[in-house]
Every structure is written in C-alpha cells, then in structure tokens.
Amino acid sequence: MKTVSVREMKANWAEIETQVANGQTFEVLNRGKPTVRIIPAQPRKVLKWDDHLATAVLAKTDKGHTGEETVRADREGRW
C-alpha cells in the first residue's frame, strides 16, 4: 500500500487512478494522519436469468391475478 498526501492526490489524480485500476491501494494522509483508503473496485457479478419476464408473468397468471391486482394486494395495509 502506498501513501499519498491530499495535495499530492489532487495534483496527480490521473496517475493515481490508473494505478488503482491496476490493483494498487493508496492511503491518503491529511496533515500526516491517514483519513481515506482508495482500493480497486471489485467487478459486479452479473446474474444470468434467461426469460425471467416470461417466468414472472407465468407465475402470476397461474394464480389468476393480473399485475395490477398483485401490486394492490402487496400494498394493502401499508397506505
């Protein structure tokens, strides 16, 4: 982990951002004290669900409810 002052971070943000994107971690010092840690973002996991809309619609139509009725029943008692 590298340390950098707030002033250095502001002056060299493009380079620091590139290094973070490549896996480097930075600790930002404000008046010599650590205040922030900048770490690389983790990639988001993508949920693969083929034909989810058709599945959701079938589940509701099997019970004989329309979308409007389902929403109304869900909101019942909350308003």
N, C-alpha and C positions, 0 to 999 in steps of 0.2 A: 504494500500500500504506500502510495506517495502522499506527501503533504504539500499543500499549497495555501498561500495567504489569499484573502479575499481580493486584494489588489491584483495579485498575480492571476487569479482565476478570471477576473474581469478582463484583464489585458490579453490573456491567452486562451480565451474560451474555445475557439475553433479547434486548437490543437488538443486541449484537454478533452473536449467532446469526442474527438477522433480516437484518443487513447482509451477512453471509457468504452466506446463502441467496440474496441478490440479487446476488452476484458480487463483493463486496468481499473483499480479502485483508487479514489482520491479522498483524503480527509482535508476539509477546508478549515483553516485556522483564522479566527477573528481575534486580533490582539494577542496572538500566541496561544489561544485556547481552542481546542477542537470544538466546532459547532455543527458541522454538517459532514456527512459521508456520502460521496457520489459513487454509486455502484452501477454496473451494467444492468440494463433491463433484461428480464427473462422473457423469452418468446411465449406468446399466448398459445395455449392448446386449443385447437380447433375441433369442435365436436362435429363429427360426420354423422348425419342422421338423414338418410335418403327418404324422400317422400314423407317428411314429417307433417306437412299440412294435410295430406290425404288421410294419414293415420289419425290426426286430431279430429278431423271432420267426421270420420267414420265412428270414432268413439262417441261423439256427441249424438250422431244420428241414430246409432244403435239404441240409445236410451229414449229416442223420440223427442229430444229437446233441440230447439233452434239455438243459434248463438246468442240471440237477444235474451232468450229465457235463461240460458246458463249464466249470463252476466247478471241478470236481475236476481237470480237465486243466490249468486255469490255475494252480491251487495246487500241482500236482505238483512235487516237488523243493524247495519252499520250506518245508515243515514238517518 
